[in-house]
């Protein structure tokens, strides 16, 4: 049976290098996705994943076991990515003050394209359609899809919670995805 994050953390704190490797392997992909959503660059995300794990492992002794390890790690990853973006920030032009030109001052007028009601409606309809497709799945497939993609659980966590082999979890997730693709083909 797979070790829990808590067991691995305790072993890592005791100096077990294998436990560090297992924690890294277990969480690397999800941490990459968290960071990529913030920085939008494969190369930067890959570098920031390494930094995140270095920071996390460096402060592992301060981790409090009453919280989920993945939540703690996501917070470190998000903060690391945000700090990275802050460091990259370029000199910005103030929208509140006029710009000085050789002919005098010019006020900037910039249209607001940030709100798009059609896009909002499309996203809401898409979310509803996907939600309905998930709800229409047979219970055993719906359960693993919800745990995997909405609750962001690992295969190991799902197997432990449902008390089924990890291979069964992977097979059900695969089958559920295939069913969803068929249901949503041409719709979303």
N, C-alpha and C positions, 0 to 999 in steps of 0.2 A: 504494500500500500504506500502511496506517495506521502512524503513527509509534508506537514503543514508549514506555512511560512514561519509560524512561531517557533516550531522545532528547528527549522533551518537557521533562523536568526540566533537562537541560543547556541547552536553549534558553531556558527560563524564567529560569534563573540568569544567562544572558547578557542578560536584559532583554526577551525576546520575550513581549509581552502575550498574543499568540495562543496560546502554549504554556500559559500559566496558564489561559486560558479552556478549552482542550481538556482539561487535567487535571481541571478543575472539572466540565465536562460529562460526562466519562468516569466519574467516581467519585461524583458527587453522590447518585445514587439509592441506591447500596449504602451510603454513609455515612449517609444518612437512615434506612435500615432498621436499621443497627447502633444508632443513637441512639434511634430509636423503641422498639426492644425494651427499652431501659433506662428511658426516661422516660415512655412510654405516653401521649404527648400530641403531636398533630400540630403545634400552634403552637410548643411548646417545642422539638420536634425540628427544625423548620425553622430556628428561631433558632440552635440549637446547631450545625447543619450549617454555617451561615455563620461562626460562631465557630471551628469546627474548621478550615475552610479558611484563615481568617485566621491562625490559629496555625501551621498546617502551612506555608503559604507564607512566613510570617515566619521560620520556622526551616528552610526548604528547604535552605539551605547546609549544615546539619548532617546531612542525610539521607545514609545510607551505602548505596551502590549494591549491596552484596552481599546486601541484603534486598529483598524485593518492596515496591514503593511502596505497594501496597494494604494490606499488613500494617502498615506504618508508619503509614499514614493511619488504619486501623481502631483502632490503639492510641491515637492522639491523640483520635479520636472517642469511644471508650469512656471514656477518662480525663476528657474534657471533660464527658460526660454524668454520670458518677459525681460529679465535683466539683460540678456543678449540683445534683444531688440532695442532696449533703451541705449545701450552702448553704441549701436549702429545708427541711431537717430541722427539725421542731418540737420543743418541749420534751417530753421523754418521761417517762412515769411509770415508776418502778422497780418491777419485779415481785418483787424480792427483799426490799424493805422494806415494812412495813405502812403503810397510809395512815392519817393522823391525821384523825379526825372529831370532832364535838362530843361524841359518846358514847364516845370512846376510840379505840384502834387497831383497824383491820380489815385482816386479811391478804387479799390478792387471790388468788383461785383461778381460773385461766383454763384451760379445756379445750384440749387440743392437737388441733387439726383439721388439722394440716399434713400428716400422712401418711394417704393414702387408697389402700389396696391395690387397690380396684376401678379407680380412676383410673389407677394405675400399670399395671395389667394392660391396660386399654383402650389406653393410649399405646403399650405394647410391641406389642400385637397390630396396632395401626394402623401402626406403623413397619414391622413385618414384612410386612404386606399391601402397603404402598406399595413396600417393597424388592422383593418378589416381582413386583409389577406392572412395576417398572422393569426387572428382570432379564428379563421376558418380552418386552420391546420388541425389535424388530429391531435388530441391532448399530449401525447408523448413527444411529438415534434414541436408543438407550440411551447411546451415547458422548457425544452433545451434552447430554443431560439431566444426566448425571453431572458433566460439566465445568461446566455452567452452574449447577446447583442444589446439588450436593454439594461441588464444589470452588470455587464462587463465582467462576468465570472470566467475564470480559467476552466479548461477541461477538467483539471484535477478537482477544483472546487465543486463543479457540477456533479462529477462522479461521486464525490464524497457525500454531497447533499442528497442526491437521489439514490445512493447506495447501489450503483450499477457500475460495471467495468468502464474504464476510460475509453476503450475501443467502441463500446456501445454508444457512449456520449458522442464521440466523433462521427460515428455512422449516422446517428440521429440528426446531428447538426447538418451534416452533408445532405441527407435526404430532405430535411426541412428547407434548406436553401434551394435545392432543386425544385421542390414543390412551389416555393415562393416565386422562383424564376418563371415557372410555367404560368402561375396565376397572374403575375404582373407583366408578362411579356406584352409589349405594345401599349400598356396602360401607363406605366411610369417611365 
